[in-house]
Amino acid sequence: ADGRHLVFNLHFGSDTEVAMAPVEGGECTILTRNALNDFRPAFTPDGQRILFEAVSRHDRTNVSAALASIPRPRL
């Protein structure tokens, strides 16, 4: 949203979390740490929050998903 940071996914085995890092390089900050898989992060148009899809897979046919958001950290 500000052109200085990216939000993206990090994969830890079967777990996927949301992270943020400066575009020009630097330290990556993990923003979510939970039992869900968090996908498709994006800044809200005003840049104040990060939206993502939180998915829980109970088995191959039973999947729960929700749109979630977190406040954008000031890095």
VEXLOMI-363436 format. One record per residue: residue number from 1; residue in one letter; x, y, z of N, C-alpha, C in turn. Coordinates in nm, 4 decimals. Layout:
// residues N
<node n="NUM" res="a" n_u="X" n_v="Y" n_w="Z" ca_u="X" ca_v="Y" ca_w="Z" c_u="X" c_v="Y" c_w="Z"/>
...
//
This chain:
// residues 75
<node n="1" res="a" n_u="0.0823" n_v="-0.1197" n_w="0.0000" ca_u="0.0000" ca_v="0.0000" ca_w="0.0000" c_u="0.0865" c_v="0.1257" c_w="0.0000"/>
<node n="2" res="d" n_u="0.2009" n_v="0.1225" n_w="0.0672" ca_u="0.2869" ca_v="0.2411" ca_w="0.0697" c_u="0.4022" c_v="0.2327" c_w="-0.0306"/>
<node n="3" res="g" n_u="0.4128" n_v="0.1202" n_w="-0.1000" ca_u="0.5207" ca_v="0.1014" ca_w="-0.1966" c_u="0.6551" c_v="0.0686" c_w="-0.1343"/>
<node n="4" res="r" n_u="0.6604" n_v="0.0605" n_w="-0.0017" ca_u="0.7862" ca_v="0.0309" ca_w="0.0668" c_u="0.7900" c_v="-0.1077" c_w="0.1291"/>
<node n="5" res="h" n_u="0.6746" n_v="-0.1734" n_w="0.1397" ca_u="0.6674" ca_v="-0.3057" ca_w="0.2023" c_u="0.5864" c_v="-0.4028" c_w="0.1170"/>
<node n="6" res="l" n_u="0.6206" n_v="-0.5296" n_w="0.1295" ca_u="0.5471" ca_v="-0.6382" ca_w="0.0643" c_u="0.4880" c_v="-0.7288" c_w="0.1709"/>
<node n="7" res="v" n_u="0.3705" n_v="-0.7826" n_w="0.1437" ca_u="0.3169" ca_v="-0.8905" ca_w="0.2269" c_u="0.3140" c_v="-1.0152" c_w="0.1395"/>
<node n="8" res="f" n_u="0.3426" n_v="-1.1297" n_w="0.1994" ca_u="0.3559" ca_v="-1.2533" ca_w="0.1240" c_u="0.3376" c_v="-1.3718" c_w="0.2175"/>
<node n="9" res="n" n_u="0.3370" n_v="-1.4927" n_w="0.1598" ca_u="0.3253" ca_v="-1.6147" ca_w="0.2378" c_u="0.4602" c_v="-1.6772" c_w="0.2639"/>
<node n="10" res="l" n_u="0.4758" n_v="-1.7331" n_w="0.3826" ca_u="0.5891" ca_v="-1.8189" ca_w="0.4183" c_u="0.5333" c_v="-1.9568" c_w="0.4458"/>
<node n="11" res="h" n_u="0.6024" n_v="-2.0581" n_w="0.3986" ca_u="0.5569" ca_v="-2.1959" ca_w="0.4164" c_u="0.6490" c_v="-2.2683" c_w="0.5146"/>
<node n="12" res="f" n_u="0.5885" n_v="-2.3295" n_w="0.6149" ca_u="0.6599" ca_v="-2.4080" ca_w="0.7155" c_u="0.6022" c_v="-2.5488" c_w="0.7122"/>
<node n="13" res="g" n_u="0.6538" n_v="-2.6337" n_w="0.6250" ca_u="0.5979" ca_v="-2.7680" ca_w="0.6104" c_u="0.4554" c_v="-2.7587" c_w="0.5606"/>
<node n="14" res="s" n_u="0.3596" n_v="-2.8036" n_w="0.6410" ca_u="0.2192" ca_v="-2.7986" ca_w="0.5994" c_u="0.1487" c_v="-2.6720" c_w="0.6488"/>
<node n="15" res="d" n_u="0.2212" n_v="-2.5798" n_w="0.7104" ca_u="0.1624" ca_v="-2.4569" ca_w="0.7636" c_u="0.2045" c_v="-2.3376" c_w="0.6778"/>
<node n="16" res="t" n_u="0.1112" n_v="-2.2467" n_w="0.6529" ca_u="0.1384" ca_v="-2.1264" ca_w="0.5752" c_u="0.1002" c_v="-2.0047" c_w="0.6578"/>
<node n="17" res="e" n_u="0.1897" n_v="-1.9096" n_w="0.6682" ca_u="0.1671" ca_v="-1.7886" ca_w="0.7467" c_u="0.1882" c_v="-1.6649" c_w="0.6595"/>
<node n="18" res="v" n_u="0.1481" n_v="-1.5486" n_w="0.7111" ca_u="0.1635" ca_v="-1.4212" ca_w="0.6414" c_u="0.2855" c_v="-1.3487" c_w="0.6992"/>
<node n="19" res="a" n_u="0.3643" n_v="-1.2888" n_w="0.6112" ca_u="0.4835" ca_v="-1.2146" ca_w="0.6525" c_u="0.4902" c_v="-1.0827" c_w="0.5767"/>
<node n="20" res="m" n_u="0.5753" n_v="-0.9930" n_w="0.6263" ca_u="0.5941" ca_v="-0.8624" ca_w="0.5637" c_u="0.7429" c_v="-0.8289" c_w="0.5647"/>
<node n="21" res="a" n_u="0.7896" n_v="-0.7630" n_w="0.4581" ca_u="0.9311" ca_v="-0.7235" ca_w="0.4499" c_u="0.9433" c_v="-0.5971" c_w="0.3661"/>
<node n="22" res="p" n_u="1.0500" n_v="-0.5202" n_w="0.3892" ca_u="1.0739" ca_v="-0.4021" ca_w="0.3064" c_u="1.1045" c_v="-0.4429" c_w="0.1619"/>
<node n="23" res="v" n_u="1.0551" n_v="-0.3644" n_w="0.0662" ca_u="1.0782" ca_v="-0.3922" ca_w="-0.0761" c_u="1.2268" c_v="-0.3925" c_w="-0.1078"/>
<node n="24" res="e" n_u="1.3030" n_v="-0.3042" n_w="-0.0471" ca_u="1.4456" ca_v="-0.2907" ca_w="-0.0777" c_u="1.5323" c_v="-0.3916" c_w="-0.0039"/>
<node n="25" res="g" n_u="1.4701" n_v="-0.4845" n_w="0.0675" ca_u="1.5457" ca_v="-0.5849" ca_w="0.1412" c_u="1.5493" c_v="-0.5509" c_w="0.2883"/>
<node n="26" res="g" n_u="1.5789" n_v="-0.6505" n_w="0.3668" ca_u="1.5826" ca_v="-0.6316" ca_w="0.5111" c_u="1.5121" c_v="-0.7459" c_w="0.5812"/>
<node n="27" res="e" n_u="1.4869" n_v="-0.7256" n_w="0.7078" ca_u="1.4311" ca_v="-0.8311" ca_w="0.7916" c_u="1.2846" c_v="-0.8588" c_w="0.7573"/>
<node n="28" res="c" n_u="1.2530" n_v="-0.9860" n_w="0.7526" ca_u="1.1167" ca_v="-1.0342" ca_w="0.7304" c_u="1.0488" c_v="-1.0478" c_w="0.8671"/>
<node n="29" res="t" n_u="0.9253" n_v="-0.9989" n_w="0.8785" ca_u="0.8492" ca_v="-1.0095" ca_w="1.0020" c_u="0.7305" c_v="-1.1016" c_w="0.9796"/>
<node n="30" res="i" n_u="0.7205" n_v="-1.2089" n_w="1.0570" ca_u="0.6060" ca_v="-1.2996" ca_w="1.0464" c_u="0.4895" c_v="-1.2362" c_w="1.1213"/>
<node n="31" res="l" n_u="0.3763" n_v="-1.2203" n_w="1.0532" ca_u="0.2616" ca_v="-1.1499" ca_w="1.1101" c_u="0.1563" c_v="-1.2427" c_w="1.1696"/>
<node n="32" res="t" n_u="0.1482" n_v="-1.3652" n_w="1.1218" ca_u="0.0516" ca_v="-1.4609" ca_w="1.1773" c_u="0.1273" c_v="-1.5829" c_w="1.2267"/>
<node n="33" res="r" n_u="0.0794" n_v="-1.6394" n_w="1.3330" ca_u="0.1328" ca_v="-1.7659" ca_w="1.3868" c_u="0.0141" c_v="-1.8375" c_w="1.4484"/>
<node n="34" res="n" n_u="-0.0442" n_v="-1.9263" n_w="1.3698" ca_u="-0.1631" ca_v="-1.9963" ca_w="1.4165" c_u="-0.1727" c_v="-2.1334" c_w="1.3524"/>
<node n="35" res="a" n_u="-0.2740" n_v="-2.2083" n_w="1.3885" ca_u="-0.2917" ca_v="-2.3446" ca_w="1.3373" c_u="-0.3585" c_v="-2.3470" c_w="1.2001"/>
<node n="36" res="l" n_u="-0.3970" n_v="-2.2304" n_w="1.1500" ca_u="-0.4615" ca_v="-2.2222" ca_w="1.0192" c_u="-0.3572" c_v="-2.1965" c_w="0.9112"/>
<node n="37" res="n" n_u="-0.3967" n_v="-2.2186" n_w="0.7872" ca_u="-0.3135" ca_v="-2.1798" ca_w="0.6736" c_u="-0.3654" c_v="-2.0450" c_w="0.6257"/>
<node n="38" res="d" n_u="-0.2781" n_v="-1.9451" n_w="0.6213" ca_u="-0.3159" ca_v="-1.8091" ca_w="0.5862" c_u="-0.2632" c_v="-1.7768" c_w="0.4469"/>
<node n="39" res="f" n_u="-0.3554" n_v="-1.7461" n_w="0.3539" ca_u="-0.3207" ca_v="-1.7277" ca_w="0.2129" c_u="-0.3626" c_v="-1.5913" c_w="0.1611"/>
<node n="40" res="r" n_u="-0.3077" n_v="-1.5530" n_w="0.0464" ca_u="-0.3439" ca_v="-1.4363" ca_w="-0.0313" c_u="-0.3462" c_v="-1.3050" c_w="0.0479"/>
<node n="41" res="p" n_u="-0.2381" n_v="-1.2707" n_w="0.1157" ca_u="-0.2374" ca_v="-1.1445" ca_w="0.1904" c_u="-0.2365" c_v="-1.0242" c_w="0.0956"/>
<node n="42" res="a" n_u="-0.3027" n_v="-0.9176" n_w="0.1392" ca_u="-0.3058" ca_v="-0.7932" ca_w="0.0625" c_u="-0.3343" c_v="-0.6779" c_w="0.1576"/>
<node n="43" res="f" n_u="-0.2769" n_v="-0.5628" n_w="0.1281" ca_u="-0.3061" ca_v="-0.4430" ca_w="0.2055" c_u="-0.4458" c_v="-0.3926" c_w="0.1712"/>
<node n="44" res="t" n_u="-0.5149" n_v="-0.3362" n_w="0.2683" ca_u="-0.6386" ca_v="-0.2659" ca_w="0.2381" c_u="-0.6017" c_v="-0.1391" c_w="0.1610"/>
<node n="45" res="p" n_u="-0.6957" n_v="-0.0801" n_w="0.0867" ca_u="-0.6620" ca_v="0.0392" ca_w="0.0078" c_u="-0.6018" c_v="0.1537" c_w="0.0900"/>
<node n="46" res="d" n_u="-0.6435" n_v="0.1675" n_w="0.2154" ca_u="-0.5869" ca_v="0.2751" ca_w="0.2982" c_u="-0.4547" c_v="0.2358" c_w="0.3636"/>
<node n="47" res="g" n_u="-0.4130" n_v="0.1087" n_w="0.3474" ca_u="-0.2848" ca_v="0.0620" ca_w="0.4000" c_u="-0.2825" c_v="0.0351" c_w="0.5494"/>
<node n="48" res="q" n_u="-0.3958" n_v="0.0463" n_w="0.6164" ca_u="-0.3995" ca_v="0.0317" ca_w="0.7622" c_u="-0.4117" c_v="-0.1127" c_w="0.8103"/>
<node n="49" res="r" n_u="-0.4598" n_v="-0.2027" n_w="0.7246" ca_u="-0.4795" ca_v="-0.3432" ca_w="0.7646" c_u="-0.4284" c_v="-0.4349" c_w="0.6545"/>
<node n="50" res="i" n_u="-0.4075" n_v="-0.5612" n_w="0.6915" ca_u="-0.3693" ca_v="-0.6644" ca_w="0.5959" c_u="-0.4795" c_v="-0.7694" c_w="0.5970"/>
<node n="51" res="l" n_u="-0.5389" n_v="-0.7912" n_w="0.4815" ca_u="-0.6424" ca_v="-0.8927" ca_w="0.4657" c_u="-0.5778" c_v="-1.0230" c_w="0.4218"/>
<node n="52" res="f" n_u="-0.6362" n_v="-1.1363" n_w="0.4614" ca_u="-0.5889" ca_v="-1.2659" ca_w="0.4144" c_u="-0.6993" c_v="-1.3688" c_w="0.4328"/>
<node n="53" res="e" n_u="-0.6841" n_v="-1.4810" n_w="0.3658" ca_u="-0.7776" ca_v="-1.5924" ca_w="0.3786" c_u="-0.7196" c_v="-1.6920" c_w="0.4782"/>
<node n="54" res="a" n_u="-0.7962" n_v="-1.7245" n_w="0.5818" ca_u="-0.7546" ca_v="-1.8225" ca_w="0.6827" c_u="-0.8295" c_v="-1.9523" c_w="0.6546"/>
<node n="55" res="v" n_u="-0.7549" n_v="-2.0597" n_w="0.6332" ca_u="-0.8147" ca_v="-2.1868" ca_w="0.5915" c_u="-0.7778" c_v="-2.2970" c_w="0.6897"/>
<node n="56" res="s" n_u="-0.8795" n_v="-2.3749" n_w="0.7279" ca_u="-0.8592" ca_v="-2.4935" ca_w="0.8110" c_u="-0.9046" c_v="-2.6144" c_w="0.7312"/>
<node n="57" res="r" n_u="-0.8178" n_v="-2.7108" n_w="0.7154" ca_u="-0.8529" ca_v="-2.8323" ca_w="0.6415" c_u="-0.8693" c_v="-2.9470" c_w="0.7406"/>
<node n="58" res="h" n_u="-0.9937" n_v="-2.9856" n_w="0.7607" ca_u="-1.0222" ca_v="-3.0957" ca_w="0.8523" c_u="-0.9941" c_v="-3.2305" c_w="0.7860"/>
<node n="59" res="d" n_u="-1.0237" n_v="-3.2392" n_w="0.6598" ca_u="-0.9905" ca_v="-3.3550" ca_w="0.5778" c_u="-1.0057" c_v="-3.3108" c_w="0.4323"/>
<node n="60" res="r" n_u="-0.9969" n_v="-3.4014" n_w="0.3384" ca_u="-0.9990" ca_v="-3.3622" ca_w="0.1967" c_u="-1.1328" c_v="-3.3047" c_w="0.1513"/>
<node n="61" res="t" n_u="-1.2404" n_v="-3.3367" n_w="0.2190" ca_u="-1.3711" ca_v="-3.2880" ca_w="0.1764" c_u="-1.4294" c_v="-3.1820" c_w="0.2685"/>
<node n="62" res="n" n_u="-1.3691" n_v="-3.1569" n_w="0.3824" ca_u="-1.4229" ca_v="-3.0631" ca_w="0.4798" c_u="-1.3234" c_v="-2.9491" c_w="0.5009"/>
<node n="63" res="v" n_u="-1.3477" n_v="-2.8376" n_w="0.4338" ca_u="-1.2576" ca_v="-2.7230" ca_w="0.4416" c_u="-1.3358" c_v="-2.6021" c_w="0.4929"/>
<node n="64" res="s" n_u="-1.2815" n_v="-2.5321" n_w="0.5902" ca_u="-1.3408" ca_v="-2.4088" ca_w="0.6406" c_u="-1.2485" c_v="-2.2939" c_w="0.6044"/>
<node n="65" res="a" n_u="-1.3061" n_v="-2.1840" n_w="0.5557" ca_u="-1.2247" ca_v="-2.0669" ca_w="0.5208" c_u="-1.2974" c_v="-1.9405" c_w="0.5642"/>
<node n="66" res="a" n_u="-1.2204" n_v="-1.8382" n_w="0.5973" ca_u="-1.2767" ca_v="-1.7095" ca_w="0.6362" c_u="-1.1823" c_v="-1.5988" c_w="0.5935"/>
<node n="67" res="l" n_u="-1.2386" n_v="-1.4830" n_w="0.5638" ca_u="-1.1575" ca_v="-1.3653" ca_w="0.5382" c_u="-1.1222" c_v="-1.3045" c_w="0.6734"/>
<node n="68" res="a" n_u="-0.9954" n_v="-1.2771" n_w="0.6939" ca_u="-0.9494" ca_v="-1.2234" ca_w="0.8218" c_u="-0.8640" c_v="-1.0996" c_w="0.7935"/>
<node n="69" res="s" n_u="-0.8392" n_v="-1.0225" n_w="0.8975" ca_u="-0.7509" ca_v="-0.9074" ca_w="0.8828" c_u="-0.6769" c_v="-0.8819" c_w="1.0139"/>
<node n="70" res="i" n_u="-0.5632" n_v="-0.8183" n_w="1.0008" ca_u="-0.4843" ca_v="-0.7770" ca_w="1.1155" c_u="-0.4401" c_v="-0.6327" c_w="1.0925"/>
<node n="71" res="p" n_u="-0.4170" n_v="-0.5577" n_w="1.2004" ca_u="-0.3634" ca_v="-0.4226" ca_w="1.1812" c_u="-0.2248" c_v="-0.4298" c_w="1.1195"/>
<node n="72" res="r" n_u="-0.1948" n_v="-0.3365" n_w="1.0326" ca_u="-0.0630" ca_v="-0.3321" ca_w="0.9718" c_u="0.0375" c_v="-0.2847" c_w="1.0766"/>
<node n="73" res="p" n_u="0.1432" n_v="-0.3633" n_w="1.1009" ca_u="0.2449" ca_v="-0.3186" ca_w="1.1967" c_u="0.3249" c_v="-0.2024" c_w="1.1395"/>
<node n="74" res="r" n_u="0.3749" n_v="-0.1198" n_w="1.2255" ca_u="0.4609" ca_v="-0.0077" ca_w="1.1850" c_u="0.6051" c_v="-0.0534" c_w="1.1929"/>
<node n="75" res="l" n_u="0.6637" n_v="-0.0861" n_w="1.0796" ca_u="0.8017" ca_v="-0.1336" ca_w="1.0750" c_u="0.8927" c_v="-0.0261" c_w="1.0199"/>
//
